[in-house]
Amino acid sequence: MLLLNQLNKIRFKDILMVLNIKRNHITNVMQKLNVKGRSQAVVELIKLGEITI
């Protein structure tokens, strides 16, 4: 049971680390696009031809 508890803590920390990395990446992209939100970022990326819908 103790081992399972430790594994769950490690997995939770890994999940938090991945979420922080993704959040940092999104923030960096928004700064480079000079936009204030994710919606504006999507619009800008469409205008630049980087993504299509």
ChimeraX commands (.cxc) that place a marker at each C-alpha (Angstrom):
marker #1 position 0.00,0.00,0.00 radius 0.5
marker #1 position 2.84,2.40,0.85 radius 0.5
marker #1 position 4.51,1.69,-2.48 radius 0.5
marker #1 position 1.25,2.40,-4.32 radius 0.5
marker #1 position 0.93,5.69,-2.45 radius 0.5
marker #1 position 4.45,6.71,-3.49 radius 0.5
marker #1 position 3.79,5.77,-7.12 radius 0.5
marker #1 position 0.64,7.89,-7.14 radius 0.5
marker #1 position 2.58,10.87,-5.77 radius 0.5
marker #1 position 5.23,10.46,-8.46 radius 0.5
marker #1 position 2.60,10.25,-11.20 radius 0.5
marker #1 position 0.84,13.34,-9.83 radius 0.5
marker #1 position 4.12,15.28,-9.85 radius 0.5
marker #1 position 4.80,14.13,-13.44 radius 0.5
marker #1 position 1.34,15.27,-14.52 radius 0.5
marker #1 position 1.85,18.67,-12.89 radius 0.5
marker #1 position 5.23,19.02,-14.60 radius 0.5
marker #1 position 3.73,18.26,-18.03 radius 0.5
marker #1 position 0.90,20.74,-17.45 radius 0.5
marker #1 position 3.39,23.44,-16.46 radius 0.5
marker #1 position 5.48,22.77,-19.57 radius 0.5
marker #1 position 2.39,23.06,-21.79 radius 0.5
marker #1 position 1.25,26.23,-20.05 radius 0.5
marker #1 position 4.71,27.77,-20.48 radius 0.5
marker #1 position 4.77,26.80,-24.16 radius 0.5
marker #1 position 1.35,28.35,-24.79 radius 0.5
marker #1 position 2.38,31.51,-22.94 radius 0.5
marker #1 position 5.57,31.78,-25.03 radius 0.5
marker #1 position 3.63,31.35,-28.28 radius 0.5
marker #1 position 1.11,34.01,-27.25 radius 0.5
marker #1 position 3.93,36.43,-26.41 radius 0.5
marker #1 position 5.63,35.84,-29.77 radius 0.5
marker #1 position 2.32,36.42,-31.57 radius 0.5
marker #1 position 1.76,39.56,-29.46 radius 0.5
marker #1 position -1.74,38.47,-28.41 radius 0.5
marker #1 position -3.48,38.49,-25.03 radius 0.5
marker #1 position -5.42,35.24,-25.13 radius 0.5
marker #1 position -5.65,31.78,-26.65 radius 0.5
marker #1 position -8.54,32.77,-28.92 radius 0.5
marker #1 position -6.56,35.66,-30.33 radius 0.5
marker #1 position -3.61,33.32,-30.80 radius 0.5
marker #1 position -5.75,30.93,-32.85 radius 0.5
marker #1 position -7.04,33.77,-35.03 radius 0.5
marker #1 position -3.49,35.03,-35.59 radius 0.5
marker #1 position -2.22,31.56,-36.47 radius 0.5
marker #1 position -5.05,31.17,-39.00 radius 0.5
marker #1 position -4.14,34.52,-40.55 radius 0.5
marker #1 position -0.50,33.44,-40.78 radius 0.5
marker #1 position -1.53,30.18,-42.45 radius 0.5
marker #1 position -0.02,28.09,-39.66 radius 0.5
marker #1 position -3.30,26.27,-38.93 radius 0.5
marker #1 position -6.52,25.69,-40.82 radius 0.5
marker #1 position -10.02,24.93,-39.63 radius 0.5
marker link #1:1,2 radius 0.2
marker link #1:2,3 radius 0.2
marker link #1:3,4 radius 0.2
marker link #1:4,5 radius 0.2
marker link #1:5,6 radius 0.2
marker link #1:6,7 radius 0.2
marker link #1:7,8 radius 0.2
marker link #1:8,9 radius 0.2
marker link #1:9,10 radius 0.2
marker link #1:10,11 radius 0.2
marker link #1:11,12 radius 0.2
marker link #1:12,13 radius 0.2
marker link #1:13,14 radius 0.2
marker link #1:14,15 radius 0.2
marker link #1:15,16 radius 0.2
marker link #1:16,17 radius 0.2
marker link #1:17,18 radius 0.2
marker link #1:18,19 radius 0.2
marker link #1:19,20 radius 0.2
marker link #1:20,21 radius 0.2
marker link #1:21,22 radius 0.2
marker link #1:22,23 radius 0.2
marker link #1:23,24 radius 0.2
marker link #1:24,25 radius 0.2
marker link #1:25,26 radius 0.2
marker link #1:26,27 radius 0.2
marker link #1:27,28 radius 0.2
marker link #1:28,29 radius 0.2
marker link #1:29,30 radius 0.2
marker link #1:30,31 radius 0.2
marker link #1:31,32 radius 0.2
marker link #1:32,33 radius 0.2
marker link #1:33,34 radius 0.2
marker link #1:34,35 radius 0.2
marker link #1:35,36 radius 0.2
marker link #1:36,37 radius 0.2
marker link #1:37,38 radius 0.2
marker link #1:38,39 radius 0.2
marker link #1:39,40 radius 0.2
marker link #1:40,41 radius 0.2
marker link #1:41,42 radius 0.2
marker link #1:42,43 radius 0.2
marker link #1:43,44 radius 0.2
marker link #1:44,45 radius 0.2
marker link #1:45,46 radius 0.2
marker link #1:46,47 radius 0.2
marker link #1:47,48 radius 0.2
marker link #1:48,49 radius 0.2
marker link #1:49,50 radius 0.2
marker link #1:50,51 radius 0.2
marker link #1:51,52 radius 0.2
marker link #1:52,53 radius 0.2
view
